[in-house]
Amino acid sequence: MIHVTKTFLPKQEDYNALLKRSWDTQWITNRGDLVKELESKIKETFNIPYMIATTNGTLPLQIAIKALGLTGEIITTPFSYIATSSVIAWEGCKPVFADIDPETFNIDPSKIEAQITAKTSGIIATHVFGNPCDIEAMDKIAQKYNIKVIYDAAHCFGVEYKGKSVFNYGDVSTCSFHATKIFHTGEGGAMFTKDLELFETLYYKHNFGHNGPEEFHGLGINAKMSELQAAMGLAVFPHFNEILKRRHQLYNVYIENLKVSDQLQFQKIREYTAYNCAYFPVVFLSEDILDLVKNVLNGESIFPRRYFYPSLNTVSYLNGESMPISESLSKRILCLPLYFDLKEDDVLQICRLIHKSLN
Ligand SMILES: *Cc1c(COP(=O)(O)O)cnc(C)c1O
C-alpha cells in the first residue's frame, strides 16, 4: 500500500539513546535539555533569531493571534488546511477570505486590499505546500494599512526565500512538526519571530503566562513541547538533508514523466526559492478526471490525497463568500505520494497509471 505520505522513523536505538537522557534526569517536559537542544539546532542550521518549540502547529497560530492583539476581521486564504481558518474563528475573530493565485496556489495580494475594512487587524497566509507567498506585496499592504502578518508555514521546514529561512518573514511565522510533515516530532510545531519583545510575549503565552513559579506576565495557555517529542525531533533532524535530497530526486521523476501531458498543471514555485519538495500536487482539467485517476490509483492500492479540499470558504461555519479560483482548484487538485523511502519504480508506476487514465 502506498499512501500520500509516510512518516520518517529514525532508528529506534537512536531515539532510545535520546530518551535515556530524560530517564537519567527524570525530566520529561517543561523545557528540558532536549527541547532546548532541538531549538538551538534548528535556529543555528537555518539562521533564525528566535524560536519556540510547541506541542503542535495549531496552538502557535492561536497564540500569535493573541500576542499580536488581533481582533475583528482577519484576512486569510481559502486554500489551506482547515487549521488556518479555524484558529481565527476559535479566537473569536471573523475569517475574511481573499482568493488565490491560480499558479502559485497562494493568497493573491491584489485580492487582499478589496477585503480590507476598518475592522481588519491582520492577515494569516499559508505558504501553500512550502511555496513562499508574495511576501513583498504582503509587506506593502501590511504597512499601508498598519495590520499584522502571520504566516502559516506548516509546510516550510527547510524552505529558503531570497537566501533566508522563510520562517524569518512576517510578524510571526509558525510551523507544524506533525508526523505527516516533512520534518516531525510525532506531534509538534514551532513559532518564529525576529522581534525580541514579541518573542517574549509568545514565550510567556505558550507557558500559561508564567513569569517564574508565582508570577504571571499575562494571559497564557499551554503549548509546550515535551522532552519526548523533542527526542523524536533530535533523532530525525540529522537525516533532514538526506530526506530533502531524496524528495528532490522523486519530485523530479514525477515532473519529468508527467510534464509531457498537456492535461496536467503543476504548482509554480516562486523565484528565489530553495524549495523543500514537501508535496507533489497535480491539477487536472476537471473533478471528473480527478475522480477517474484517483479510482484507478486506489484500485492499485495507491492512495493520493485531496489536499486541500474543500475550499475553506465553503465550510458552513466559516460563512465565506464565493472564491471561484480556490473552489475550482480544490476540486481538481490531488497530492501524489511523496516520501523518503518511496521507490522510484513506484513513482514511475503512478505516472504510467495517470497517463493511462487520461488517454
Ligand atoms: C498541518 C497543518 C497545520 C496544523 O498543524 P498541526 O501540527 O497538525 O496542529 C496548520 N496549517 C497547515 C497549513 C497544515 O498543513
The ligand as an SDF file (V2000), in Angstrom:
LIG
                    3D

 15 15  0  0  0  0  0  0  0  0999 V2000
   -0.6180   20.5100    9.3780 C   0  0  0  0  0  0  0  0  0  0  0  0
   -1.0960   21.8960    9.2420 C   0  0  0  0  0  0  0  0  0  0  0  0
   -1.4880   22.6780   10.3470 C   0  0  0  0  0  0  0  0  0  0  0  0
   -1.6880   22.0980   11.7150 C   0  0  0  0  0  0  0  0  0  0  0  0
   -0.5780   21.5710   12.3000 O   0  0  0  0  0  0  0  0  0  0  0  0
   -0.7260   20.5160   13.4900 P   0  0  0  0  0  0  0  0  0  0  0  0
    0.6990   20.2960   13.8990 O   0  0  0  0  0  0  0  0  0  0  0  0
   -1.3800   19.2880   12.9410 O   0  0  0  0  0  0  0  0  0  0  0  0
   -1.5220   21.1510   14.5920 O   0  0  0  0  0  0  0  0  0  0  0  0
   -1.7880   24.0150   10.1400 C   0  0  0  0  0  0  0  0  0  0  0  0
   -1.7580   24.5610    8.9190 N   0  0  0  0  0  0  0  0  0  0  0  0
   -1.4230   23.8470    7.8310 C   0  0  0  0  0  0  0  0  0  0  0  0
   -1.3830   24.5320    6.5030 C   0  0  0  0  0  0  0  0  0  0  0  0
   -1.0980   22.4890    7.9450 C   0  0  0  0  0  0  0  0  0  0  0  0
   -0.8180   21.7760    6.8460 O   0  0  0  0  0  0  0  0  0  0  0  0
  1  2  1  0
  2  3  1  0
  2 14  2  0
  3  4  1  0
  3 10  2  0
  4  5  1  0
  5  6  1  0
  6  7  2  0
  6  8  1  0
  6  9  1  0
 10 11  1  0
 11 12  2  0
 12 13  1  0
 12 14  1  0
 14 15  1  0
M  END
$$$$
